[in-house]
């Protein structure tokens, strides 16, 4: 039994301190995921998620939860889907092309960093999701496999494909803007 | 430049992730804390109320069962006090209880006609029949149940 599972069990048994520990552990990670996937309603969605978690206490006895992180992730994903259905026809400011240009100009990153971040946003939902869970939320592939209900190998392969696509997008964008791409070292060429 | 593109991408994304994660709170906000407190208090309240209710119900059931099954408790209130039967005077006294003679007298009133055997009295009908209002055309046949009804004036 992991620490997180123990904390979750304690929380369900009525321990408020365990809730604080869960929140400290999971909120930044899940919020990062939520922000990267649907930035507009992150605060509301996270609030709804934690309120649902609190309400779980009143539901009485339930089957033990094997992985609280995966369980909460599924809840968050469902909330996101619901929210997406509600705001399907609403147009947000982020949909306008000016916002992406503004990102390149305003942020303090180097040109290459800006290109990488822009390319990341252009990834397809499935590719983006697995990289967000791995890089932004800091989950390992085993945990991601549990969350997405796929095998470890499938998770690893999906992440690998997503990185390849991201690299290709970055190369294309850099070429368009005339920015030089860092070359592979001799050592790396030998290993390939 | 020793960094490859992949490493560059990874580094950029990890730095962005670190920055992003730092923006999100690690302590529950006021609203969540309040919700948690209400949920905890509500559960405790219901638990204590439930416990009290269960205690009172058990007590009431025990008292009810005792009142029903103990015969002394059940019959004492229903019976009249038994002073005449069990008092010391009646037990020790050998004298028989005084008996009062009861005489039945059947008197016949002279105002009434002489009763003939086999004749049924006509003055007190056994069953009261409701009054039927028949105007003759067969339409307005109604049953009047009001015993004080005296009919139309004409």
HADDOCK unambig.tbl for C-alpha pairs under 7 A between the chains (distance, minus, plus):
assign (segid A and resid 20 and name CA) (segid B and resid 27 and name CA) 6.61 0.50 0.50
assign (segid A and resid 20 and name CA) (segid B and resid 28 and name CA) 6.81 0.50 0.50
assign (segid A and resid 23 and name CA) (segid B and resid 26 and name CA) 6.27 0.50 0.50
assign (segid A and resid 23 and name CA) (segid B and resid 27 and name CA) 6.60 0.50 0.50
assign (segid A and resid 23 and name CA) (segid B and resid 28 and name CA) 6.70 0.50 0.50
assign (segid A and resid 24 and name CA) (segid B and resid 26 and name CA) 4.23 0.50 0.50
assign (segid A and resid 24 and name CA) (segid B and resid 27 and name CA) 5.98 0.50 0.50
assign (segid A and resid 27 and name CA) (segid B and resid 26 and name CA) 6.37 0.50 0.50
assign (segid A and resid 28 and name CA) (segid B and resid 21 and name CA) 5.16 0.50 0.50
assign (segid A and resid 28 and name CA) (segid B and resid 24 and name CA) 5.20 0.50 0.50
assign (segid A and resid 28 and name CA) (segid B and resid 25 and name CA) 6.58 0.50 0.50
assign (segid A and resid 28 and name CA) (segid B and resid 26 and name CA) 6.60 0.50 0.50
assign (segid A and resid 29 and name CA) (segid B and resid 21 and name CA) 6.56 0.50 0.50
assign (segid A and resid 31 and name CA) (segid B and resid 24 and name CA) 6.77 0.50 0.50
assign (segid A and resid 32 and name CA) (segid B and resid 20 and name CA) 6.49 0.50 0.50
assign (segid A and resid 32 and name CA) (segid B and resid 21 and name CA) 5.83 0.50 0.50
assign (segid A and resid 51 and name CA) (segid B and resid 32 and name CA) 6.93 0.50 0.50
assign (segid A and resid 54 and name CA) (segid B and resid 36 and name CA) 6.34 0.50 0.50
assign (segid A and resid 113 and name CA) (segid B and resid 12 and name CA) 5.88 0.50 0.50
assign (segid A and resid 116 and name CA) (segid B and resid 9 and name CA) 6.10 0.50 0.50
assign (segid A and resid 135 and name CA) (segid B and resid 13 and name CA) 6.99 0.50 0.50
assign (segid A and resid 135 and name CA) (segid B and resid 14 and name CA) 6.04 0.50 0.50
assign (segid A and resid 135 and name CA) (segid B and resid 17 and name CA) 6.74 0.50 0.50
assign (segid A and resid 136 and name CA) (segid B and resid 14 and name CA) 6.86 0.50 0.50
assign (segid A and resid 136 and name CA) (segid B and resid 17 and name CA) 4.53 0.50 0.50
assign (segid A and resid 167 and name CA) (segid B and resid 6 and name CA) 6.87 0.50 0.50
assign (segid A and resid 181 and name CA) (segid B and resid 5 and name CA) 6.69 0.50 0.50
assign (segid A and resid 182 and name CA) (segid B and resid 1 and name CA) 6.37 0.50 0.50
assign (segid A and resid 182 and name CA) (segid B and resid 3 and name CA) 6.41 0.50 0.50
assign (segid A and resid 182 and name CA) (segid B and resid 4 and name CA) 5.41 0.50 0.50
assign (segid A and resid 182 and name CA) (segid B and resid 5 and name CA) 5.49 0.50 0.50
assign (segid A and resid 183 and name CA) (segid B and resid 4 and name CA) 5.58 0.50 0.50
assign (segid A and resid 183 and name CA) (segid B and resid 5 and name CA) 6.92 0.50 0.50
assign (segid A and resid 184 and name CA) (segid B and resid 4 and name CA) 4.87 0.50 0.50
assign (segid A and resid 185 and name CA) (segid B and resid 2 and name CA) 5.99 0.50 0.50
assign (segid A and resid 185 and name CA) (segid B and resid 4 and name CA) 6.98 0.50 0.50
